[in-house]
């Protein structure tokens, strides 16, 4: 039997015959220059000819699972022709080994079996972020792309699921998929299946009974937490537990409304509120951040408002807002006044947002963000960009576009930022951005229909890097007027429609009339990519058909669906982890007591250990020795953070290069000012983006050192003293305080404006005797003009701008290093306090139990009961996450 080894990568193949490479010009050597899919079909015929008709081969293969499947199919065909083939993955005895791949047994199916429908079983638990996949009853092999899905959220891989299945199963296109999990994930499976069917695949879907949703599970965990507290089962006063549990139960869910000038953003928010509160006359003047907190206990149409000033030089743990004024049942006029006040940084509104479903554990916070280039407060610009860049909380972003005016520079900058985060977030990255094409009532449907407008919006988003954008058309003005009219009829204190509003509503009713056949194209909801659940919820609300046609109620239901799909699973998991951590600590304490149940010899050993601990305690904790140990072992900034800092700094290069090309040549002062103003906005946007990115890395570095020190703490303190307090190191001041704002000097100065002579061609006189032998025209000076050499102006400013951007990196590195040192110092102080606080108490308790048999027996009995109770409680807790 001839032994063949094949090592295959995407662009490289190596074939060994009995551990020898084939001759350079042999047919087998020629195969190595072609894709495996091409030569796999000919491989065994070439081998038989090379070995004079030999029909027995042992082939060992190293490569991807998909290529293994291709080779397995070729081997099946060769066996049918009478060739004896043993096909194995490459193992340790191979001549060249890079890694071993264990391929699944399903490749041994017959060729006919591979053409038949493949049965796929998927169980996905969004609360533990765990996936089980079976292919015809078999687990995918380690190293298989399908195996990589096991610890990823379904939305990160579902879009490419069927293509990956086809690749893994040798081009199979017929699948029966059975799903077990929650309904929102099932809907994503269905959506992916529909797209796969459109490409020619045959897919049959079925699902088990849907598991409980996140809100029901969170309620069960809350009940268990109360039970543990009443029975004094766990130490729920522990600082680490309270911090983690409270974070999980933070009710506020952020929805940011982002837009550039004249998109109708404020009108859209007012339509959700059902009344005109936010100023919408000129959105470019929006100067404050407006946060609207949903409170279903308040009367409809009543909103309380509080305005705040921003305090400077305040640490992150301190409140950086100062309350200025609080008003109940606020009106638009006062909010407009606050909005134009430069001292006011933020406005908080509280009232019933009627279109959003009431939930016990979630409070919607709808935030109206200022424009990305707001000049009144640079922190506002950072806030708008930061909500897009936030990958930890994953807030929902409603990006409002003016359907009548696309292509602004501000839009292009923001959309570039959005595309970066959508590209790496999987389906959730796409779900969290809702692109709303507003002002759809501005189009005459007889001249330009809605689908054509939406096609133009999608093309615009595609050109700005948004792949396959989901666009939601809306007419916020219609929804706002309908809801304001309804409120005026139902509530005496509600504002009535003005004469102009009545006129607008009459026209919109005519344009969107639900009874007229020719206006059916103006139903915005029909153009929205809505899931079955969203449509069902809309039907349950029994809304007026004209209101639904505006598209605003559908957007409200999409917000509800996002909360169910992403917000609750996140909170359930964190609340679960907090309780599980408390269980482990309680177990540690009871286990220590249980260790007293030993024979005399072991008890003597425990007594000796206690005596040794007492001696160590008398010497106290050797802070200096431990500090030297930490410095010796090093607590450097994680390499991943260092790499990220470098990558962030590199982002300036393409922007500066683009400005190098744009800012060239001479032009009049007005045009030069316009170009430099555009460059100023580009650079400030880049600066804010980099500051936000540095802030993320700063927090990652802080988290890394805290995790590292917590391991040390558990080893040195908590293992000896289980009742010690949790290691709660302080959150350091935000890095933004040290980075500050960028100072740009890109205006046109008086010294940049130069006088330049203007010449015109003049015709020579007819009597000029030399006109026959030269040009009949001459250049004559007719005046002067003012010009700015943009290239010189940019070259001068660019040097200082480069220094400013490099300074960002230096400041970030210094701040992160300082933070490391400060945390280590705080940690050492904490360690000392813990030893001093707990060592005497623990020694006294252990000595008493060791010397007094009755106390020891009581402690042991209590520990056994306690461990049994904790075990039963843990089983109930684990049951809350089962799907």
PADREN-589264 format. One line per field, with one value per residue (C-alpha): chain; x, y, z. Coordinates in steps of 0.5 Angstrom, whole numbers. Each point is the difference from the previous one (the first is absolute). Layout:
<titis>
c	A	...
X	X	...
Y	Y	...
Z	Z	...
</titis>
This chain:
<titis>
c	A	A	A	A	A	A	A	A	A	A	A	A	A	A	A	A	A	A	A	A	A	A	A	A	A	A	A	A	A	A	A	A	A	A	A	A	A	A	A	A	A	A	A	A	A	A	A	A	A	A	A	A	A	A	A	A	A	A	A	A	A	A	A	A	A	A	A	A	A	A	A	A	A	A	A	A	A	A	A	A	A	A	A	A	A	A	A	A	A	A	A	A	A	A	A	A	A	A	A	A	A	A	A	A	A	A	A	A	A	A	A	A	A	A	A	A	A	A	A	A	A	A	A	A	A	A	A	A	A	A	A	A	A	A	A	A	A	A	A	A	A	A	A	A	A	A	A	A	A	A	A	A	A	A	A	A	A	A	A	A	A	A	A	A	A	A	A	A	A	A	A	A	A	A	A	A	A	A	A	A	A	A	A	A	A	A	A	A	A	A	A	A	A	A	A	A	A	A	A	A	A	A	A	A	A	A	A	A	A	A	A	A	A	A	A	A	A	A	A	A	A	A	A	A	A	A	A	A	A	A	A	A	A	A	A	A	A	A	A	A	A	A	A	A	A	A	A	A	A	A	A	A	A	A	A	A	A	A	A	A	A	A	A	A	A	A	A	A	A	A	A	A	A	A	A	A	A	A	A	A	A	A	A	A	A	A	A	A	A	A	A	A	A	A	A	A	A	A	A	A	A	A	A	A	A	A	A	A	A	A	A	A	A	A	A	A	A	A	A	A	A	A	A	A	A	A	A	A	A	A	A	A	A	A	A	A	A	A	A	A	A	A	A	A	A	A	A	A	A	A	A	A	A	A	A	A	A	A	A	A	A	A	A	A	A	A	A	A	A	A	A	A	A	A	A	A	A	A	A	A	A	A	A	A	A	A	A	A	A	A	A	A	A	A	A	A	A	A	A	A	A	A	A	A	A	A	A	A	A	A	A	A	A	A	A	A	A	A	A	A	A	A	A	A	A	A	A	A	A	A	A	A	A	A	A	A	A	A	A	A	A	A	A	A	A	A	A	A	A	A	A	A	A	A	A	A	A	A	A	A	A	A	A	A	A	A	A	A	A	A	A	A	A	A	A	A	A	A	A	A	A	A	A	A	A	A	A	A	A	A	A	A	A	A	A	A	A	A	A	A	A	A	A	A	A	A	A	A	A	A	A	A	A	A	A	A	A	A	A	A	A	A	A	A	A	A	A	A	A	A	A	A	A	A	A	A	A	A	A	A	A	A	A	A	A	A	A	A	A	A	A	A	A	A	A	A	A	A	A	A	A	A	A	A	A	A	A	A	A	A	A	A	A	A	A	A	A	A	A	A	A	A	A	A	A	A	A	A	A	A	A	A	A	A	A	A	A	A	A	A	A	A	A	A	A	A	A	A	A	A	A	A	A	A	A	A	A	A	A	A	A	A	A	A	A	A	A	A	A	A	A	A	A	A	A	A	A	A	A	A	A	A	A	A	A	A	A	A	A	A	A	A	A	A	A	A	A	A	A	A	A	A	A	A	A	A	A	A	A	A	A	A	A	A	A	A	A	A	A	A	A	A	A	A	A	A	A	A	A	A	A	A	A	A	A	A	A	A	A	A	A	A	A	A	A	A	A	A	A	A	A	A	A	A	A	A	A	A	A	A	A	A	A	A	A	A	A	A	A	A	A	A	A	A	A	A	A	A	A	A	A	A	A	A	A	A	A	A	A	A	A	A	A	A	A	A	A	A	A	A	A	A	A	A	A	A	A	A	A	A	A	A	A	A	A	A	A	A	A	A	A	A	A	A	A	A	A	A	A	A	A	A	A	A	A	A	A	A	A	A	A	A	A	A	A	A	A	A	A	A	A	A	A	A	A	A	A	A	A	A	A	A	A	A	A	A	A	A	A	A	A	A	A	A	A	A	A	A	A	A	A	A	A	A	A	A	A	A	A	A	A	A	A	A	A	A	A	A	A	A	A	A	A	A	A	A	A	A	A	A	A	A	A	A	A	A	A	A	A	A	A	A	A
X	0	3	0	-2	0	-4	1	-4	-1	-5	6	5	0	6	-1	5	0	3	3	4	-3	-1	4	0	-4	-4	-7	-1	5	-5	-6	3	0	-8	-6	-2	-7	3	5	-3	-4	6	4	-1	1	6	3	-2	3	7	0	-1	-7	0	-7	2	1	0	-1	1	-2	1	-5	-7	-6	-3	6	0	-7	2	5	-4	-5	5	3	-8	0	7	-2	-6	5	4	5	2	0	1	-1	2	2	7	3	6	4	-1	7	-3	-5	-2	-7	-4	-7	-5	-6	-7	-2	-6	5	0	-7	-1	-1	-7	-1	4	-5	-6	-3	5	-3	2	-2	2	-1	2	-1	1	0	7	2	1	-2	-1	0	-1	1	-3	0	8	4	4	7	5	3	-6	-4	-6	3	3	-8	0	1	-2	-7	-4	0	7	0	-7	0	5	-2	-3	6	5	-4	0	8	0	-4	3	-5	-6	-6	-6	-1	-5	1	-3	1	-1	1	-4	-4	4	6	-5	-2	7	1	-6	3	6	-3	-5	7	3	-6	0	7	-3	1	-6	-1	-6	0	-4	1	-1	-5	3	4	-2	2	5	-5	-3	7	2	-6	2	7	-3	-4	5	5	-6	0	7	0	-6	3	7	2	6	3	-3	3	6	3	2	-7	-4	4	-1	-7	-2	4	-4	-7	2	-7	2	1	3	-3	4	-3	5	0	3	-3	-7	-2	-6	3	-4	-6	1	1	-6	-4	2	-2	-7	2	4	6	6	2	0	0	7	4	7	-1	-2	5	-2	0	-7	-1	-8	-1	-6	-5	-7	-2	-1	-6	0	3	3	8	4	7	6	6	8	6	7	5	7	6	-4	2	-4	-3	-3	-6	2	-6	-3	-8	-2	-8	-5	-7	-7	-4	5	-2	4	1	4	4	2	3	4	2	3	3	8	0	-4	3	-6	-7	-4	-7	-4	-7	-4	2	-6	2	5	-2	0	5	2	7	2	-1	1	4	0	5	0	8	2	3	7	3	-3	5	-4	3	6	-3	-6	3	4	-7	-3	6	1	-7	2	6	-2	1	-2	-7	-2	-5	-5	1	-5	4	-5	1	-3	-3	0	7	5	8	2	7	-2	-4	6	4	-5	-2	7	1	-7	3	6	-4	-5	5	3	-7	-3	-8	0	4	-5	-6	2	0	-6	0	-6	-2	-4	-4	-3	-6	4	0	-5	-2	-3	7	5	-3	3	4	4	1	2	5	3	1	3	5	2	1	4	5	1	2	-7	-1	-7	-3	-7	-3	-7	-4	-4	-4	1	-4	-6	0	2	-6	-5	2	0	-7	-2	3	-4	-6	1	4	-3	7	3	2	-4	2	2	-3	6	0	-7	1	6	-4	-5	4	4	-7	-1	7	-1	-7	-1	-7	3	3	5	3	2	7	1	-1	7	-1	0	7	3	4	-4	0	-6	0	0	-6	-4	2	-3	-6	-1	0	-6	3	-4	2	3	4	3	2	4	5	1	-3	4	6	-3	-1	7	3	-4	2	8	-1	-3	5	6	-1	-3	5	5	-3	-2	7	3	-5	1	8	-1	-4	4	6	-3	-2	8	2	-5	2	7	-2	-4	6	5	-4	-1	7	0	-3	6	4	4	7	-3	-3	7	3	-6	2	7	-2	-4	6	4	-5	0	7	0	-6	4	6	-6	0	6	-2	7	2	-7	1	7	-3	-5	5	5	-6	-2	-7	1	-6	-3	3	-6	-1	6	-1	-7	3	5	-6	-4	6	0	-7	3	4	-5	-4	6	2	-7	1	7	-4	-6	4	4	0	-2	-7	-4	0	-8	2	6	-4	-5	5	4	-7	-1	7	-1	-7	4	6	-5	-4	6	3	-7	0	7	-1	-6	4	6	-6	-2	7	2	-6	2	7	-3	-5	6	4	-6	-1	8	0	-7	4	5	-4	-4	6	3	-6	-6	2	2	-6	-6	-4	5	-3	0	6	-4	5	-2	-2	6	-2	-2	6	-4	2	8	-1	-4	-3	4	3	-1	2	-3	-3	2	5	1	7	-2	-4	4	-1	1	0	-5	1	-5	2	-1	0	6	-2	-1	6	5	5	2	-6	1	6	-3	-6	-5	-2	4	-1	-1	-1	-7	0	1	-3	0	3	2	5	-4	6	5	-5	-2	8	1	-6	1	7	-4	-6	5	3	-7	-2	7	-1	-7	4	5	-5	-4	6	2	-7	-1	7	-2	-6	3	5	-6	-4	6	1	-7	0	6	-4	-6	4	3	-7	-3	5	0	-8	-1	6	-1	-8	2	5	-4	-6	4	4	-7	-3	7	0	-7	-3	-7	1	4	-6	-5	4	0	-7	-2	5	-3	-7	2	4	-7	-4	5	0	-8	0	6	-4	-6	4	3	-7	-2	5	-2	-3
Y	0	7	5	7	7	6	6	6	7	5	2	-6	-7	-5	-8	-5	-7	-5	7	2	6	-2	2	7	-1	-6	0	0	6	4	-1	4	6	-1	1	-6	0	-1	-5	-5	-3	-2	-2	-7	-1	3	-4	-6	2	2	-7	-4	-2	-1	1	0	7	2	8	5	7	6	6	3	-4	2	-2	-7	0	1	-5	-5	0	-1	-6	-3	1	-4	-5	-1	-2	-5	4	-2	7	1	7	3	7	2	-3	1	-5	4	3	7	2	7	-2	-6	0	-5	0	-2	-7	3	0	-8	1	-3	5	-1	2	6	2	-1	5	1	1	5	1	7	1	8	3	7	1	-5	2	-7	-4	-8	-2	-7	-2	-6	-2	2	5	5	-2	4	5	0	7	-2	-2	7	2	-3	6	5	4	-3	7	0	-6	-1	4	-5	-6	-4	2	-3	-6	-1	1	-5	-5	0	5	-3	4	-3	0	-1	4	-1	6	0	7	7	2	7	-5	-4	6	1	-7	0	7	-3	-6	4	3	-7	-2	6	-3	-6	-4	-5	1	-3	3	-2	2	-2	3	7	1	6	7	4	4	-6	-3	6	0	-7	2	6	-5	-4	6	2	-7	-1	7	-2	-7	3	-5	4	7	5	6	-2	6	-4	-3	6	4	-6	-1	7	1	-6	3	7	2	5	-2	5	2	5	4	3	4	6	7	0	-7	1	-4	4	0	-8	0	5	-5	-6	5	2	7	6	0	1	6	-2	7	-1	-6	2	5	-6	1	-5	-7	-2	-6	-3	-5	-4	0	-4	3	7	3	0	6	2	1	3	3	1	4	-1	4	-4	0	0	-4	-5	-7	-6	-2	7	3	5	3	5	1	7	0	-5	1	-4	-1	4	3	1	7	-1	-6	5	5	-5	-3	7	1	-1	-2	-6	-6	-5	-1	-6	-1	-5	-2	-6	-2	-3	-4	-4	-6	1	-5	-1	-1	5	7	3	6	4	5	5	1	7	0	-3	7	4	6	2	-6	-5	-5	-1	-2	-5	-2	-1	-4	-4	-3	-3	-3	-3	-7	-2	2	0	5	1	5	4	3	5	2	5	-3	6	2	-5	1	5	-1	-1	-6	-3	1	-3	-6	-2	0	-5	-4	-2	-2	-4	-4	-3	-1	-6	1	3	6	1	-1	6	5	2	4	5	3	6	5	-5	5	5	-5	1	-8	2	2	-4	-6	-2	-7	5	4	-5	-3	6	0	-7	2	6	-4	-6	6	1	-7	-2	-7	-2	5	0	6	2	6	4	7	2	6	-4	-4	6	4	-6	-1	7	1	-7	3	7	-4	-4	4	7	3	-3	5	1	0	7	2	-2	-7	-1	2	-5	-5	1	-1	-6	-4	1	-2	-6	-2	-7	0	2	-5	5	1	-7	1	5	-5	0	-6	-4	1	-1	-7	-2	-7	-4	2	8	-1	-4	5	6	-4	-1	8	1	7	4	-2	7	0	-6	2	6	-6	3	-6	-5	3	0	-7	-2	4	-5	-6	2	0	-7	-2	3	4	-5	-6	4	2	-7	-3	6	-1	-8	1	5	-5	-6	4	1	-8	-2	5	-3	-7	2	2	-6	-5	3	-1	-7	-1	-1	-7	-3	-5	2	-1	5	5	0	2	6	2	1	3	5	1	2	5	3	1	3	5	2	2	3	1	1	6	2	-8	-1	7	-2	-7	4	5	-6	-4	6	3	2	3	-6	-1	0	7	3	-3	3	7	0	-2	6	4	-2	2	7	-2	-1	7	4	-3	2	7	0	-1	4	7	2	6	7	2	6	1	-2	-7	-1	2	-5	-6	2	-1	-6	-3	3	-4	-6	0	1	-6	-4	3	-2	-7	-1	3	-5	-6	2	0	-7	-3	4	-4	-6	1	2	-7	-4	2	0	-7	-2	3	-4	-6	2	2	-7	-3	4	2	-3	-7	1	4	-1	5	6	5	0	3	7	4	7	2	5	7	0	0	6	5	-1	0	6	4	1	7	1	7	-1	6	5	5	7	-2	-5	4	3	5	-3	3	-2	0	0	-1	6	0	3	6	-1	4	-3	-2	-6	-4	-4	-3	-1	-1	5	0	3	0	6	1	2	0	-4	-5	-3	-8	-5	-5	-6	-5	5	1	-7	-2	5	-2	-8	0	2	-4	-6	2	0	-7	-3	3	-3	-7	2	3	-6	-5	4	0	-7	-1	5	-4	-7	3	3	-6	-4	5	0	-8	0	4	-4	-7	3	2	-7	-3	4	0	-8	-3	0	-1	-7	-2	1	-4	-6	-1	0	-5	-4	0	-1	-7	3	6	-4	-5	6	3	-6	-2	7	0	-6	3	6	-3	-4	6	3	-6	0	8	-1	-5	5	6	-5	-2	8	0	-7	0
Z	0	-2	5	-2	4	-2	3	-3	2	-4	-5	2	-1	2	-2	2	-2	5	3	-7	-4	-7	-6	-2	-7	2	0	7	1	-5	4	6	-4	-1	5	4	-3	-7	1	6	-6	-4	6	1	-8	0	6	-3	-7	4	4	-6	1	8	3	7	4	7	-1	6	-1	4	-2	1	2	-7	-4	4	-2	-8	1	3	-5	-5	4	-1	-7	-1	5	-5	-5	4	3	7	4	8	1	7	3	1	6	4	-5	-6	-2	0	6	1	4	0	-2	2	-5	2	-2	-5	-5	-1	-3	-7	-5	-1	8	-1	-5	4	5	6	7	4	7	4	7	2	7	-1	8	1	-8	-1	-7	-1	-7	-3	-7	-1	7	0	4	-5	1	4	-5	-4	-2	3	7	0	1	7	4	-4	0	-6	-3	-1	-5	-2	-7	-2	3	-7	-4	5	1	-8	0	6	-3	-7	-3	3	-2	3	8	5	6	7	5	7	4	1	-6	-1	-2	-4	-4	-2	-2	-5	-3	-1	-3	-5	-3	-1	-4	-4	-2	-2	6	3	7	5	7	6	7	7	5	1	7	5	-2	4	4	3	2	3	4	2	2	4	4	2	2	5	2	2	3	5	2	1	-5	-3	1	-4	3	-3	-4	-6	0	1	-6	-5	2	-1	-6	-3	3	-3	-3	-5	-7	-5	-7	-3	-6	-4	-6	-4	-2	-2	0	4	7	5	-4	0	8	1	-4	5	6	-3	1	-2	5	-3	-5	-7	-4	-1	2	-1	6	4	6	6	1	1	4	0	6	-1	6	-1	7	-2	-4	-7	-4	7	0	6	-2	3	-3	2	-1	-1	5	-2	3	4	0	-3	7	2	-4	-5	-1	4	1	-2	-1	1	-3	0	-6	-4	-7	-6	1	6	-3	-6	4	4	-6	-2	6	0	7	0	-2	0	1	3	-1	4	-3	-3	-7	-2	-6	4	3	8	3	7	0	-6	-1	-6	-1	-7	-1	-5	-2	-2	-7	-1	-1	5	2	6	4	-2	5	-4	-6	4	2	-6	-3	7	-1	-6	2	6	-1	7	2	-8	1	-6	-5	-4	-6	-3	-7	-4	-6	-4	1	0	0	5	3	7	-2	-4	6	5	-5	-1	8	0	-6	4	6	-4	-4	7	4	-4	-1	7	-3	-5	4	5	-6	-3	-6	0	-7	3	-4	-5	0	-4	-6	-6	-1	-7	-2	5	4	7	-3	-4	5	5	-6	0	8	0	-6	4	6	-4	-3	8	2	2	-3	-1	4	3	-1	3	-3	4	0	7	-1	-1	6	4	-2	1	7	2	-3	4	6	-1	0	6	5	1	2	-7	-5	-6	-7	-3	-6	-4	3	-2	-7	0	3	-5	-6	3	1	-7	-2	4	0	2	-4	-7	-4	-3	6	2	-2	6	5	3	4	-6	-2	7	1	6	4	1	7	-1	-5	5	6	-5	-1	7	2	-5	-2	-5	-7	-2	6	-2	-7	3	1	7	4	-3	2	7	0	-3	6	4	-4	1	8	0	-5	3	6	5	-2	2	7	1	-1	5	5	0	0	7	3	-2	3	7	0	-1	5	5	-2	2	7	1	-3	5	6	-3	0	7	0	0	4	6	-5	-5	6	2	-6	-1	7	-2	-7	5	4	-6	-3	7	0	-7	2	6	-5	-4	-8	-3	-4	-3	-1	-4	-4	-2	-2	-5	-3	-1	-3	-4	-1	-7	-5	-3	-7	-3	2	-2	-7	0	2	-6	-4	2	-1	-7	-2	-1	-6	-5	2	0	-7	-3	3	-4	-6	1	3	-6	-5	0	1	3	7	1	-4	4	7	-2	-2	7	4	-3	1	8	0	-3	5	6	-1	-1	7	3	-3	3	7	0	-2	5	5	-1	0	6	4	-3	3	6	0	-1	6	4	-2	1	7	2	-2	5	5	0	1	5	4	-2	0	8	2	-4	3	-2	-4	-7	-4	-3	-3	-1	-7	-3	-3	-7	-5	-4	6	-2	-7	-1	-6	-7	-1	-8	-3	-7	-1	-6	3	-2	-2	-4	-5	-6	-5	-7	-7	-5	-7	-6	-8	-4	-8	-3	-4	-8	-2	4	-5	4	1	-6	3	7	4	-1	7	6	8	4	7	2	7	6	4	7	1	5	-1	3	-1	4	5	1	1	5	4	-1	4	7	-2	0	6	3	-2	2	7	1	0	4	5	0	1	6	3	-1	4	5	1	1	5	4	0	3	5	2	0	5	5	-1	1	7	2	-1	4	6	-1	0	2	8	-1	-4	4	7	-4	-2	6	4	-5	1	7	2	-3	1	-4	-5	-1	0	-6	-4	0	-1	-6	-3	0	-3	-6	-1	0	-5	-4	-1	-1	-5	-4	0	-3	-5	-2	-2	-6	-3	-7
</titis>
